[in-house]
Amino acid sequence: MPRLQTIPELLAFYQERFIPERAEGIDGVVVLDLSGEGGGTYSLIIQDQTLTIEEGARPDPTVTVRASAADWLAIHNGELNPMMAMMQGKVKIKGSMAVATRFQGMFRIGGG
């Protein structure tokens, strides 16, 4: 898989590689609050096994993830361990840990 370099590339990846079956039973909103250069705030709405991405934060999200845009890209690209990033305070998660844990598995990684 090519290395993603920008948040818009990552959001497009999420949209293209979303696996509806892996979102079964989840209806909620994951807000990505990404700081620093290239960052922004995005709402990823998971409902009825579909994914919609909007700019800005929805009120009362199921999960809010705060990180720098650079760290979030590094995690996605396999350059930063997500657990270490959380332990170091580089990633902060507020809300449903169950949804946060399942979130990364909702996307097809690699060539398949």
MODELLER restraints for C-alpha pairs under 7 A, 6 or more apart:
rsr = mdl.restraints
at = mdl.atoms
rsr.add(forms.Gaussian(group=physical.xy_distance, feature=features.Distance(at['CA:1:A'], at['CA:110:A']), mean=5.18, stdev=0.5))
rsr.add(forms.Gaussian(group=physical.xy_distance, feature=features.Distance(at['CA:1:A'], at['CA:111:A']), mean=6.54, stdev=0.5))
rsr.add(forms.Gaussian(group=physical.xy_distance, feature=features.Distance(at['CA:3:A'], at['CA:77:A']), mean=5.99, stdev=0.5))
rsr.add(forms.Gaussian(group=physical.xy_distance, feature=features.Distance(at['CA:4:A'], at['CA:10:A']), mean=6.27, stdev=0.5))
rsr.add(forms.Gaussian(group=physical.xy_distance, feature=features.Distance(at['CA:4:A'], at['CA:73:A']), mean=6.93, stdev=0.5))
rsr.add(forms.Gaussian(group=physical.xy_distance, feature=features.Distance(at['CA:4:A'], at['CA:77:A']), mean=6.74, stdev=0.5))
rsr.add(forms.Gaussian(group=physical.xy_distance, feature=features.Distance(at['CA:5:A'], at['CA:73:A']), mean=6.95, stdev=0.5))
rsr.add(forms.Gaussian(group=physical.xy_distance, feature=features.Distance(at['CA:6:A'], at['CA:38:A']), mean=6.74, stdev=0.5))
rsr.add(forms.Gaussian(group=physical.xy_distance, feature=features.Distance(at['CA:7:A'], at['CA:38:A']), mean=6.59, stdev=0.5))
rsr.add(forms.Gaussian(group=physical.xy_distance, feature=features.Distance(at['CA:7:A'], at['CA:39:A']), mean=6.80, stdev=0.5))
rsr.add(forms.Gaussian(group=physical.xy_distance, feature=features.Distance(at['CA:7:A'], at['CA:69:A']), mean=6.90, stdev=0.5))
rsr.add(forms.Gaussian(group=physical.xy_distance, feature=features.Distance(at['CA:14:A'], at['CA:107:A']), mean=6.48, stdev=0.5))
rsr.add(forms.Gaussian(group=physical.xy_distance, feature=features.Distance(at['CA:15:A'], at['CA:51:A']), mean=6.85, stdev=0.5))
rsr.add(forms.Gaussian(group=physical.xy_distance, feature=features.Distance(at['CA:17:A'], at['CA:107:A']), mean=5.04, stdev=0.5))
rsr.add(forms.Gaussian(group=physical.xy_distance, feature=features.Distance(at['CA:17:A'], at['CA:108:A']), mean=5.03, stdev=0.5))
rsr.add(forms.Gaussian(group=physical.xy_distance, feature=features.Distance(at['CA:18:A'], at['CA:106:A']), mean=5.80, stdev=0.5))
rsr.add(forms.Gaussian(group=physical.xy_distance, feature=features.Distance(at['CA:18:A'], at['CA:107:A']), mean=4.53, stdev=0.5))
rsr.add(forms.Gaussian(group=physical.xy_distance, feature=features.Distance(at['CA:18:A'], at['CA:108:A']), mean=6.49, stdev=0.5))
rsr.add(forms.Gaussian(group=physical.xy_distance, feature=features.Distance(at['CA:19:A'], at['CA:106:A']), mean=5.42, stdev=0.5))
rsr.add(forms.Gaussian(group=physical.xy_distance, feature=features.Distance(at['CA:19:A'], at['CA:107:A']), mean=5.54, stdev=0.5))
rsr.add(forms.Gaussian(group=physical.xy_distance, feature=features.Distance(at['CA:19:A'], at['CA:108:A']), mean=6.60, stdev=0.5))
rsr.add(forms.Gaussian(group=physical.xy_distance, feature=features.Distance(at['CA:20:A'], at['CA:49:A']), mean=4.69, stdev=0.5))
rsr.add(forms.Gaussian(group=physical.xy_distance, feature=features.Distance(at['CA:20:A'], at['CA:50:A']), mean=6.04, stdev=0.5))
rsr.add(forms.Gaussian(group=physical.xy_distance, feature=features.Distance(at['CA:21:A'], at['CA:49:A']), mean=6.68, stdev=0.5))
rsr.add(forms.Gaussian(group=physical.xy_distance, feature=features.Distance(at['CA:22:A'], at['CA:106:A']), mean=5.20, stdev=0.5))
rsr.add(forms.Gaussian(group=physical.xy_distance, feature=features.Distance(at['CA:23:A'], at['CA:49:A']), mean=5.32, stdev=0.5))
rsr.add(forms.Gaussian(group=physical.xy_distance, feature=features.Distance(at['CA:23:A'], at['CA:106:A']), mean=6.19, stdev=0.5))
rsr.add(forms.Gaussian(group=physical.xy_distance, feature=features.Distance(at['CA:24:A'], at['CA:49:A']), mean=5.76, stdev=0.5))
rsr.add(forms.Gaussian(group=physical.xy_distance, feature=features.Distance(at['CA:26:A'], at['CA:46:A']), mean=6.73, stdev=0.5))
rsr.add(forms.Gaussian(group=physical.xy_distance, feature=features.Distance(at['CA:26:A'], at['CA:47:A']), mean=6.74, stdev=0.5))
rsr.add(forms.Gaussian(group=physical.xy_distance, feature=features.Distance(at['CA:27:A'], at['CA:46:A']), mean=5.29, stdev=0.5))
rsr.add(forms.Gaussian(group=physical.xy_distance, feature=features.Distance(at['CA:27:A'], at['CA:47:A']), mean=4.46, stdev=0.5))
rsr.add(forms.Gaussian(group=physical.xy_distance, feature=features.Distance(at['CA:27:A'], at['CA:48:A']), mean=6.68, stdev=0.5))
rsr.add(forms.Gaussian(group=physical.xy_distance, feature=features.Distance(at['CA:28:A'], at['CA:45:A']), mean=6.05, stdev=0.5))
rsr.add(forms.Gaussian(group=physical.xy_distance, feature=features.Distance(at['CA:28:A'], at['CA:46:A']), mean=5.34, stdev=0.5))
rsr.add(forms.Gaussian(group=physical.xy_distance, feature=features.Distance(at['CA:28:A'], at['CA:47:A']), mean=6.45, stdev=0.5))
rsr.add(forms.Gaussian(group=physical.xy_distance, feature=features.Distance(at['CA:28:A'], at['CA:61:A']), mean=6.97, stdev=0.5))
rsr.add(forms.Gaussian(group=physical.xy_distance, feature=features.Distance(at['CA:28:A'], at['CA:62:A']), mean=5.42, stdev=0.5))
rsr.add(forms.Gaussian(group=physical.xy_distance, feature=features.Distance(at['CA:29:A'], at['CA:43:A']), mean=6.33, stdev=0.5))
rsr.add(forms.Gaussian(group=physical.xy_distance, feature=features.Distance(at['CA:29:A'], at['CA:44:A']), mean=5.57, stdev=0.5))
rsr.add(forms.Gaussian(group=physical.xy_distance, feature=features.Distance(at['CA:29:A'], at['CA:45:A']), mean=4.53, stdev=0.5))
rsr.add(forms.Gaussian(group=physical.xy_distance, feature=features.Distance(at['CA:29:A'], at['CA:46:A']), mean=6.06, stdev=0.5))
rsr.add(forms.Gaussian(group=physical.xy_distance, feature=features.Distance(at['CA:29:A'], at['CA:61:A']), mean=4.94, stdev=0.5))
rsr.add(forms.Gaussian(group=physical.xy_distance, feature=features.Distance(at['CA:29:A'], at['CA:62:A']), mean=5.10, stdev=0.5))
rsr.add(forms.Gaussian(group=physical.xy_distance, feature=features.Distance(at['CA:29:A'], at['CA:63:A']), mean=6.49, stdev=0.5))
rsr.add(forms.Gaussian(group=physical.xy_distance, feature=features.Distance(at['CA:30:A'], at['CA:43:A']), mean=5.77, stdev=0.5))
rsr.add(forms.Gaussian(group=physical.xy_distance, feature=features.Distance(at['CA:30:A'], at['CA:44:A']), mean=5.05, stdev=0.5))
rsr.add(forms.Gaussian(group=physical.xy_distance, feature=features.Distance(at['CA:30:A'], at['CA:45:A']), mean=6.50, stdev=0.5))
rsr.add(forms.Gaussian(group=physical.xy_distance, feature=features.Distance(at['CA:30:A'], at['CA:61:A']), mean=6.11, stdev=0.5))
rsr.add(forms.Gaussian(group=physical.xy_distance, feature=features.Distance(at['CA:30:A'], at['CA:62:A']), mean=5.99, stdev=0.5))
rsr.add(forms.Gaussian(group=physical.xy_distance, feature=features.Distance(at['CA:30:A'], at['CA:63:A']), mean=4.83, stdev=0.5))
rsr.add(forms.Gaussian(group=physical.xy_distance, feature=features.Distance(at['CA:30:A'], at['CA:64:A']), mean=5.82, stdev=0.5))
rsr.add(forms.Gaussian(group=physical.xy_distance, feature=features.Distance(at['CA:31:A'], at['CA:41:A']), mean=7.00, stdev=0.5))
rsr.add(forms.Gaussian(group=physical.xy_distance, feature=features.Distance(at['CA:31:A'], at['CA:42:A']), mean=5.61, stdev=0.5))
rsr.add(forms.Gaussian(group=physical.xy_distance, feature=features.Distance(at['CA:31:A'], at['CA:43:A']), mean=4.46, stdev=0.5))
rsr.add(forms.Gaussian(group=physical.xy_distance, feature=features.Distance(at['CA:31:A'], at['CA:44:A']), mean=6.16, stdev=0.5))
rsr.add(forms.Gaussian(group=physical.xy_distance, feature=features.Distance(at['CA:31:A'], at['CA:57:A']), mean=6.07, stdev=0.5))
rsr.add(forms.Gaussian(group=physical.xy_distance, feature=features.Distance(at['CA:31:A'], at['CA:61:A']), mean=6.41, stdev=0.5))
rsr.add(forms.Gaussian(group=physical.xy_distance, feature=features.Distance(at['CA:31:A'], at['CA:63:A']), mean=6.21, stdev=0.5))
rsr.add(forms.Gaussian(group=physical.xy_distance, feature=features.Distance(at['CA:31:A'], at['CA:64:A']), mean=4.67, stdev=0.5))
rsr.add(forms.Gaussian(group=physical.xy_distance, feature=features.Distance(at['CA:31:A'], at['CA:65:A']), mean=6.12, stdev=0.5))
rsr.add(forms.Gaussian(group=physical.xy_distance, feature=features.Distance(at['CA:32:A'], at['CA:41:A']), mean=5.58, stdev=0.5))
rsr.add(forms.Gaussian(group=physical.xy_distance, feature=features.Distance(at['CA:32:A'], at['CA:42:A']), mean=5.19, stdev=0.5))
rsr.add(forms.Gaussian(group=physical.xy_distance, feature=features.Distance(at['CA:32:A'], at['CA:43:A']), mean=6.41, stdev=0.5))
rsr.add(forms.Gaussian(group=physical.xy_distance, feature=features.Distance(at['CA:32:A'], at['CA:64:A']), mean=6.09, stdev=0.5))
rsr.add(forms.Gaussian(group=physical.xy_distance, feature=features.Distance(at['CA:32:A'], at['CA:65:A']), mean=5.01, stdev=0.5))
rsr.add(forms.Gaussian(group=physical.xy_distance, feature=features.Distance(at['CA:32:A'], at['CA:66:A']), mean=6.28, stdev=0.5))
rsr.add(forms.Gaussian(group=physical.xy_distance, feature=features.Distance(at['CA:33:A'], at['CA:40:A']), mean=6.19, stdev=0.5))
rsr.add(forms.Gaussian(group=physical.xy_distance, feature=features.Distance(at['CA:33:A'], at['CA:41:A']), mean=4.50, stdev=0.5))
rsr.add(forms.Gaussian(group=physical.xy_distance, feature=features.Distance(at['CA:33:A'], at['CA:42:A']), mean=6.64, stdev=0.5))
rsr.add(forms.Gaussian(group=physical.xy_distance, feature=features.Distance(at['CA:33:A'], at['CA:65:A']), mean=5.94, stdev=0.5))
rsr.add(forms.Gaussian(group=physical.xy_distance, feature=features.Distance(at['CA:33:A'], at['CA:66:A']), mean=4.80, stdev=0.5))
rsr.add(forms.Gaussian(group=physical.xy_distance, feature=features.Distance(at['CA:33:A'], at['CA:67:A']), mean=6.62, stdev=0.5))
rsr.add(forms.Gaussian(group=physical.xy_distance, feature=features.Distance(at['CA:34:A'], at['CA:40:A']), mean=5.15, stdev=0.5))
rsr.add(forms.Gaussian(group=physical.xy_distance, feature=features.Distance(at['CA:34:A'], at['CA:41:A']), mean=5.97, stdev=0.5))
rsr.add(forms.Gaussian(group=physical.xy_distance, feature=features.Distance(at['CA:34:A'], at['CA:66:A']), mean=5.88, stdev=0.5))
rsr.add(forms.Gaussian(group=physical.xy_distance, feature=features.Distance(at['CA:34:A'], at['CA:67:A']), mean=5.17, stdev=0.5))
rsr.add(forms.Gaussian(group=physical.xy_distance, feature=features.Distance(at['CA:34:A'], at['CA:68:A']), mean=4.94, stdev=0.5))
rsr.add(forms.Gaussian(group=physical.xy_distance, feature=features.Distance(at['CA:34:A'], at['CA:69:A']), mean=4.94, stdev=0.5))
rsr.add(forms.Gaussian(group=physical.xy_distance, feature=features.Distance(at['CA:35:A'], at['CA:67:A']), mean=6.28, stdev=0.5))
rsr.add(forms.Gaussian(group=physical.xy_distance, feature=features.Distance(at['CA:35:A'], at['CA:68:A']), mean=4.43, stdev=0.5))
rsr.add(forms.Gaussian(group=physical.xy_distance, feature=features.Distance(at['CA:35:A'], at['CA:69:A']), mean=5.68, stdev=0.5))
rsr.add(forms.Gaussian(group=physical.xy_distance, feature=features.Distance(at['CA:36:A'], at['CA:68:A']), mean=5.66, stdev=0.5))
rsr.add(forms.Gaussian(group=physical.xy_distance, feature=features.Distance(at['CA:36:A'], at['CA:69:A']), mean=6.13, stdev=0.5))
rsr.add(forms.Gaussian(group=physical.xy_distance, feature=features.Distance(at['CA:37:A'], at['CA:69:A']), mean=6.85, stdev=0.5))
rsr.add(forms.Gaussian(group=physical.xy_distance, feature=features.Distance(at['CA:38:A'], at['CA:69:A']), mean=6.23, stdev=0.5))
rsr.add(forms.Gaussian(group=physical.xy_distance, feature=features.Distance(at['CA:39:A'], at['CA:68:A']), mean=6.91, stdev=0.5))
rsr.add(forms.Gaussian(group=physical.xy_distance, feature=features.Distance(at['CA:39:A'], at['CA:69:A']), mean=4.88, stdev=0.5))
rsr.add(forms.Gaussian(group=physical.xy_distance, feature=features.Distance(at['CA:41:A'], at['CA:55:A']), mean=6.19, stdev=0.5))
rsr.add(forms.Gaussian(group=physical.xy_distance, feature=features.Distance(at['CA:41:A'], at['CA:56:A']), mean=4.92, stdev=0.5))
rsr.add(forms.Gaussian(group=physical.xy_distance, feature=features.Distance(at['CA:41:A'], at['CA:57:A']), mean=6.04, stdev=0.5))
rsr.add(forms.Gaussian(group=physical.xy_distance, feature=features.Distance(at['CA:42:A'], at['CA:53:A']), mean=6.90, stdev=0.5))
rsr.add(forms.Gaussian(group=physical.xy_distance, feature=features.Distance(at['CA:42:A'], at['CA:54:A']), mean=5.71, stdev=0.5))
rsr.add(forms.Gaussian(group=physical.xy_distance, feature=features.Distance(at['CA:42:A'], at['CA:55:A']), mean=4.51, stdev=0.5))
rsr.add(forms.Gaussian(group=physical.xy_distance, feature=features.Distance(at['CA:42:A'], at['CA:56:A']), mean=4.84, stdev=0.5))
rsr.add(forms.Gaussian(group=physical.xy_distance, feature=features.Distance(at['CA:42:A'], at['CA:57:A']), mean=5.83, stdev=0.5))
rsr.add(forms.Gaussian(group=physical.xy_distance, feature=features.Distance(at['CA:43:A'], at['CA:53:A']), mean=5.71, stdev=0.5))
rsr.add(forms.Gaussian(group=physical.xy_distance, feature=features.Distance(at['CA:43:A'], at['CA:54:A']), mean=5.18, stdev=0.5))
rsr.add(forms.Gaussian(group=physical.xy_distance, feature=features.Distance(at['CA:43:A'], at['CA:55:A']), mean=6.22, stdev=0.5))
rsr.add(forms.Gaussian(group=physical.xy_distance, feature=features.Distance(at['CA:43:A'], at['CA:56:A']), mean=6.17, stdev=0.5))
rsr.add(forms.Gaussian(group=physical.xy_distance, feature=features.Distance(at['CA:43:A'], at['CA:57:A']), mean=5.43, stdev=0.5))
rsr.add(forms.Gaussian(group=physical.xy_distance, feature=features.Distance(at['CA:43:A'], at['CA:58:A']), mean=6.17, stdev=0.5))
rsr.add(forms.Gaussian(group=physical.xy_distance, feature=features.Distance(at['CA:44:A'], at['CA:51:A']), mean=6.64, stdev=0.5))
rsr.add(forms.Gaussian(group=physical.xy_distance, feature=features.Distance(at['CA:44:A'], at['CA:52:A']), mean=5.80, stdev=0.5))
rsr.add(forms.Gaussian(group=physical.xy_distance, feature=features.Distance(at['CA:44:A'], at['CA:53:A']), mean=4.59, stdev=0.5))
rsr.add(forms.Gaussian(group=physical.xy_distance, feature=features.Distance(at['CA:44:A'], at['CA:54:A']), mean=6.57, stdev=0.5))
rsr.add(forms.Gaussian(group=physical.xy_distance, feature=features.Distance(at['CA:45:A'], at['CA:51:A']), mean=5.61, stdev=0.5))
rsr.add(forms.Gaussian(group=physical.xy_distance, feature=features.Distance(at['CA:45:A'], at['CA:52:A']), mean=5.06, stdev=0.5))
rsr.add(forms.Gaussian(group=physical.xy_distance, feature=features.Distance(at['CA:45:A'], at['CA:53:A']), mean=6.18, stdev=0.5))
rsr.add(forms.Gaussian(group=physical.xy_distance, feature=features.Distance(at['CA:46:A'], at['CA:52:A']), mean=6.69, stdev=0.5))
rsr.add(forms.Gaussian(group=physical.xy_distance, feature=features.Distance(at['CA:62:A'], at['CA:95:A']), mean=5.74, stdev=0.5))
rsr.add(forms.Gaussian(group=physical.xy_distance, feature=features.Distance(at['CA:62:A'], at['CA:96:A']), mean=5.95, stdev=0.5))
rsr.add(forms.Gaussian(group=physical.xy_distance, feature=features.Distance(at['CA:63:A'], at['CA:93:A']), mean=6.91, stdev=0.5))
rsr.add(forms.Gaussian(group=physical.xy_distance, feature=features.Distance(at['CA:63:A'], at['CA:94:A']), mean=5.68, stdev=0.5))
rsr.add(forms.Gaussian(group=physical.xy_distance, feature=features.Distance(at['CA:63:A'], at['CA:95:A']), mean=4.48, stdev=0.5))
rsr.add(forms.Gaussian(group=physical.xy_distance, feature=features.Distance(at['CA:63:A'], at['CA:96:A']), mean=5.54, stdev=0.5))
rsr.add(forms.Gaussian(group=physical.xy_distance, feature=features.Distance(at['CA:63:A'], at['CA:100:A']), mean=6.53, stdev=0.5))
rsr.add(forms.Gaussian(group=physical.xy_distance, feature=features.Distance(at['CA:64:A'], at['CA:93:A']), mean=5.72, stdev=0.5))
rsr.add(forms.Gaussian(group=physical.xy_distance, feature=features.Distance(at['CA:64:A'], at['CA:94:A']), mean=5.17, stdev=0.5))
rsr.add(forms.Gaussian(group=physical.xy_distance, feature=features.Distance(at['CA:64:A'], at['CA:95:A']), mean=6.43, stdev=0.5))
rsr.add(forms.Gaussian(group=physical.xy_distance, feature=features.Distance(at['CA:65:A'], at['CA:91:A']), mean=6.93, stdev=0.5))
rsr.add(forms.Gaussian(group=physical.xy_distance, feature=features.Distance(at['CA:65:A'], at['CA:92:A']), mean=5.77, stdev=0.5))
rsr.add(forms.Gaussian(group=physical.xy_distance, feature=features.Distance(at['CA:65:A'], at['CA:93:A']), mean=4.69, stdev=0.5))
rsr.add(forms.Gaussian(group=physical.xy_distance, feature=features.Distance(at['CA:65:A'], at['CA:94:A']), mean=6.62, stdev=0.5))
rsr.add(forms.Gaussian(group=physical.xy_distance, feature=features.Distance(at['CA:66:A'], at['CA:91:A']), mean=5.68, stdev=0.5))
rsr.add(forms.Gaussian(group=physical.xy_distance, feature=features.Distance(at['CA:66:A'], at['CA:92:A']), mean=5.08, stdev=0.5))
rsr.add(forms.Gaussian(group=physical.xy_distance, feature=features.Distance(at['CA:66:A'], at['CA:93:A']), mean=6.46, stdev=0.5))
rsr.add(forms.Gaussian(group=physical.xy_distance, feature=features.Distance(at['CA:67:A'], at['CA:90:A']), mean=5.86, stdev=0.5))
rsr.add(forms.Gaussian(group=physical.xy_distance, feature=features.Distance(at['CA:67:A'], at['CA:91:A']), mean=4.74, stdev=0.5))
rsr.add(forms.Gaussian(group=physical.xy_distance, feature=features.Distance(at['CA:67:A'], at['CA:92:A']), mean=6.60, stdev=0.5))
rsr.add(forms.Gaussian(group=physical.xy_distance, feature=features.Distance(at['CA:74:A'], at['CA:80:A']), mean=5.30, stdev=0.5))
rsr.add(forms.Gaussian(group=physical.xy_distance, feature=features.Distance(at['CA:75:A'], at['CA:81:A']), mean=6.08, stdev=0.5))
rsr.add(forms.Gaussian(group=physical.xy_distance, feature=features.Distance(at['CA:75:A'], at['CA:82:A']), mean=5.95, stdev=0.5))
rsr.add(forms.Gaussian(group=physical.xy_distance, feature=features.Distance(at['CA:85:A'], at['CA:91:A']), mean=5.57, stdev=0.5))
rsr.add(forms.Gaussian(group=physical.xy_distance, feature=features.Distance(at['CA:86:A'], at['CA:92:A']), mean=6.17, stdev=0.5))
